[in-house]
Amino acid sequence: MVKAADRAKNPAGSSVWLENRAARGGGGPAGLDRERIVAASIRMLDAEGLAKFSMRRLATELNVTAMSLYWYVDTKDDIIEYAVDACYAEIDPAEVDAAGDWRDRIKVLATAYRLMLTRHPWMSPCAGQYLNIGPNALAVGVKIQEAVRDSGLPLDRQPSAMSAVFQFVYGYGTVEAQFQRRAQDAGMSQDDFYGASVRAFRDDPQFAEALEPMTEILDERASHGTVSAIWDRDFAYALEVLIAGIEVLVGRSRAARGEGAGT
């Protein structure tokens, strides 16, 4: 396990996955194991977020002493890393493979990643804090790399394409998740919260001039029913734009090499 002091000394190379992952032998409370700890952690993080998560509160949730958790982990960061990787397991590599074409595989991966981020709003802040090298995260990373590789882009352009698609998904899913949480915290549905928010500034005279160029697009968005429908529509079309961009760049690259059009 990774000690807190070790993380401070080597933050760039600190991860629970770089140490011995075997659970410690005897002495732990009956019925408690890492899987149960991680499952409870995810439930708490989903409900309350990172700020309120602590070893003591987790122990209370599991009806054990806080010291009991230290038979399985050394720090709260260990638990969060395990929880992050458990969430990546929600993206099924077999479902990605079944999609076939690289375009469809990207769509399956992007959609599953977005849904994972919206189910677990605390995941987004963790992306840059941990190495994300657990087995499930790596399995997803391999499928992303394979899909972009099969597009036909040159090797030196593949990382950029991966970033274009999946950093877009990360940003989209993060904003969507935080909007959902704000509405929930306000005790409102997404639709009611969105409607009240838009009316708050559209009805305010001080914004009239600034919003004039945006009137048409604001009215267009309001014509698409629920907020969920808007999220889904915009995400699907933006993803199509990105995939179409990859196709164009693949064609340019092949033309520059004097190759014929491919798939």
WOZI-V616552 format. One record per backbone hydrogen bond with DSSP energy under -1.0 kcal/mol. NH is the residue of the N-H (numbers start at 1). CO is the residue of the C=O. E is the energy in kcal/mol with one decimal. If there is no record, write none. Layout:
((NH CO E) (NH CO E))
//
This chain:
((7 3 -1.9) (8 4 -1.7) (9 5 -1.7) (10 6 -2.1) (18 15 -1.6) (32 29 -1.7) (37 33 -2.2) (38 34 -2.8) (39 35 -2.4) (40 36 -2.2) (41 37 -2.2) (42 38 -2.4) (43 39 -1.9) (44 40 -2.3) (45 41 -2.9) (46 42 -2.6) (47 43 -1.8) (48 44 -2.9) (49 45 -1.8) (53 50 -1.2) (58 54 -2.2) (59 55 -2.6) (60 56 -2.0) (61 57 -2.1) (62 58 -1.9) (64 59 -2.5) (69 66 -1.0) (71 68 -1.5) (72 69 -1.9) (73 69 -1.7) (79 75 -1.3) (80 76 -2.3) (81 77 -2.7) (82 78 -2.3) (83 79 -2.6) (84 80 -2.8) (85 81 -2.1) (86 82 -2.1) (87 83 -1.8) (88 84 -1.5) (90 87 -1.9) (91 88 -1.8) (96 92 -1.6) (97 93 -2.5) (98 94 -1.9) (99 96 -1.2) (100 97 -1.3) (101 99 -1.2) (105 101 -2.5) (106 102 -2.2) (107 103 -2.0) (108 104 -2.5) (109 105 -2.7) (110 106 -3.0) (111 107 -2.6) (112 108 -2.4) (113 109 -2.5) (114 110 -2.5) (115 111 -2.3) (116 112 -2.2) (117 113 -2.2) (118 114 -2.0) (119 115 -2.1) (120 116 -1.6) (123 120 -2.4) (127 124 -1.3) (130 126 -1.5) (138 134 -2.5) (139 135 -1.8) (140 136 -2.0) (141 137 -2.4) (142 138 -2.4) (143 139 -1.6) (144 140 -2.2) (145 141 -2.4) (146 142 -2.6) (147 143 -2.1) (148 144 -2.2) (149 145 -2.6) (150 146 -2.3) (151 148 -1.1) (152 149 -1.5) (157 154 -1.8) (158 154 -1.0) (161 157 -1.9) (162 158 -2.5) (163 159 -2.3) (164 160 -2.6) (165 161 -2.2) (166 162 -2.6) (167 163 -2.2) (169 165 -2.0) (170 166 -2.0) (171 167 -2.5) (172 168 -2.9) (173 169 -3.2) (174 170 -2.2) (175 171 -2.3) (176 172 -2.6) (177 173 -2.5) (178 174 -2.4) (179 175 -2.3) (180 176 -2.3) (181 177 -2.2) (182 178 -2.4) (183 179 -2.4) (184 180 -2.4) (185 181 -3.0) (186 182 -1.6) (187 184 -1.5) (188 183 -2.7) (193 189 -2.5) (194 190 -2.8) (195 191 -2.5) (196 192 -2.4) (197 193 -2.2) (198 194 -2.7) (199 195 -2.3) (200 196 -1.8) (201 197 -1.1) (202 198 -2.7) (203 199 -2.2) (207 204 -2.1) (208 205 -1.3) (211 207 -2.4) (214 211 -1.5) (215 212 -1.2) (218 214 -2.6) (219 215 -2.4) (220 216 -2.0) (221 217 -2.2) (222 218 -1.8) (224 221 -1.5) (230 226 -1.6) (231 227 -2.8) (232 228 -2.5) (233 229 -2.6) (234 230 -2.6) (235 231 -2.3) (236 232 -2.5) (237 233 -2.2) (238 234 -2.5) (239 235 -2.4) (240 236 -1.8) (241 237 -2.3) (242 238 -2.1) (243 239 -2.4) (244 240 -2.7) (245 241 -2.1) (246 242 -1.9) (247 243 -2.3) (248 244 -2.2) (249 245 -2.2) (250 246 -2.5) (251 247 -2.3) (252 248 -2.2) (253 249 -2.2) (254 250 -2.4) (255 251 -2.4) (256 252 -2.4) (257 253 -1.2) (258 255 -1.0) (259 254 -3.3))
//
